[in-house]
Amino acid sequence: MGLAQQFGHPRGLLGAVVGRGMARGNAELSRWVVQQAKDRQDGAVRRVAELGPGPGIGLHELLAQFDEAHVWGVDLSSVMLAQSRKRNQSAVATGRLTLLEGGTSELRASEPADLVMANHVVYFWRDPVAEMARIRGYLRAGGLLALGYQLKQNMPAMAQKRFPPAGHQLYETVDELTALVTTAGFGSLSHAVKGPAQAPEGRVVLAVA
């Protein structure tokens, strides 16, 4: 398996190394997206999930920011779930955090979710509209999708070069993401940029089911 495929589904020793790299490179974006999502909430949040949590930093932040919520982490990779479990041992032990191996359909365990977060996941979906529509089905009416991402031109050179040949979809404009999210049935979209507009560190689209 090539390096680009490891980012979509980390496996084995190389996958573990990729996960540690994600922990370093994506930590601040994960924390920022959680804060953006929290700022959009106007009521009690009891059921929260992250799809593709990787090494578990986003889960840790969700647990901290939504301290009365049960949190689910769903990932295709057992290697990433192991890192999430290690990083959030106390929450797993007390039952506040449930980790599940699998894809979007495993979010049904969190239904009806108040919030579903997915950071740096959209590139790996073969049919992103269908995946987002599934997510919408697991959210309560008025629940929130927080989709963290980066545009192609702002991604590392490795990703720009290797992701497309591996079948991963990169996006060049915010309008492309907007079209996907609205086609999946979400409304009340808002966008935010982390860092300076000329060199953003990441982006998020927030949308209501």
C-alpha angles and dihedrals in degrees: 000000000000126000094256092055089050090064090056095045115004114210137177127344095329089050090054090052090049089052092054088050090052089052090057099038103038103033098099093046090051092052092045094051090051090053092049090051093048091052089057094053117098101175144033115314113207106153121046132167138184120205112209098007093172110187092003105250092126090050090052090053093046090053091051098044097041097041095168096049133097108231129209126197117198121188136161090219123079087195091059092045089054090054091046090050093050092048093048103033097140094052091050091048094051093046097245092115125051119189120201130184114225145056137294094305090067088069086081086086088068096046122164089034122184092204136014118189126193120176123189090350104107093079092064099051113105090201107023096178091055092047092050091047088055090051090051089054091058095049123087117245104284092019119144134243114202110193114186118195148140128234117244096250092054096047124100115278091247092059094045090052103038107030100068095050087051090057097258118140119230122192127220102190139036088232090067091058092044091055092051094049095046093045087055088060103260124136142185092053123189130180132207134184125213113219130353117347092233093054108019119190091209145320139231134203115202117198137175124230 
